[in-house]
Amino acid sequence: MAEVVIVPTPEDAATLVADAVIDLIRRKPRAVLGLATGSTPSPVYRAIAARINEVDASQVQGFALDEYAGLPASHPESYRAVITREVVEPMGLTPALVHVPRGDLAHLRTAGSDYEAQIHTAGGIDLQLLGIGGDGHIGFNEPGSSFASLTRVKTLTRQTREDNARFFSSIDEVPSHSVTQGLGTILRARHLVMLAFGAAKAPVVQAAIEGPLTASVPASVVQMHPHVTIVLDEAAASQLRNADYYRDAYANKPTWQGL
């Protein structure tokens, strides 16, 4: 069963996860982080940046979950640009050690296998941050994605493009394809930390955690992982049937287990 941690606010969640990341880097200076983008993990990155001077992060490696296909890396909404702006620079990471899938059209055929090789060479991902989309997608693994899928080119649903249109002038500017880590790739990370905030996420959070394991809700794949922590604010947890149990389990957790 996934560990579900329910906290009052996104800021409380950010503090909790930042503690875990700082502790990981302290124990393992060459830690490998899996980096999600979007609004959900932003508070976590800010909380880590505020404490990054407590550790030496110069050897930390990072792997972004995904990248738009066909969007120049110089575009402000490319995930290369977002990761640089929101993660690399505030956290003082070494730019050459932070990787993003190649989304340029000339390399799409091999972008997935190349990225898988990079992750393997780095020794695998120690801690993977994840958000969850309104339809249950993680990364750009849309409903119907195989649980065994590896990094590959994916067609984005209309809903995903509409959700991301707020970052562009119009939905017409949102690319229709991406290069994304697959669900099988994500499952290889040693620790998954999935975040969700707000009442709008409550139905899909309940489905992913307590519903059946189904490709129709890609995030339900986390039920298969041996070490997954799901951190929610009260609003996102509001439809969980077993919320009281999750609270009791976390309140009585041995301190030596960490997050």
Sequence and secondary structure as in RCSB ss.txt:
>XXXX:A:sequence
MAEVVIVPTPEDAATLVADAVIDLIRRKPRAVLGLATGSTPSPVYRAIAARINEVDASQVQGFALDEYAGLPASH
PESYRAVITREVVEPMGLTPALVHVPRGDLAHLRTAGSDYEAQIHTAGGIDLQLLGIGGDGHIGFNEPGSSFASL
TRVKTLTRQTREDNARFFSSIDEVPSHSVTQGLGTILRARHLVMLAFGAAKAPVVQAAIEGPLTASVPASVVQMH
PHVTIVLDEAAASQLRNADYYRDAYANKPTWQGL
>XXXX:A:secstr
  EEEEESSHHHHHHHHHHHHHHHHHH TT EEEE  SSTTHHHHHHHHHHGGGS  TT EEEESEEESS  TTS
TTSHHHHHIIIIIHHHT  GGGEE     GGGHHHHHHHHHHHHHHTT  SEEEE   TTS BTTB TT  TT  
SEEEE  HHHHHHHGGGSSSGGGS SEEEE  HHHHHTSSEEEEEE SGGGHHHHHHHHHS   TTSGGGGGGG 
SSEEEEEETTTTTT TTHHHHHHHHHT  GGG  
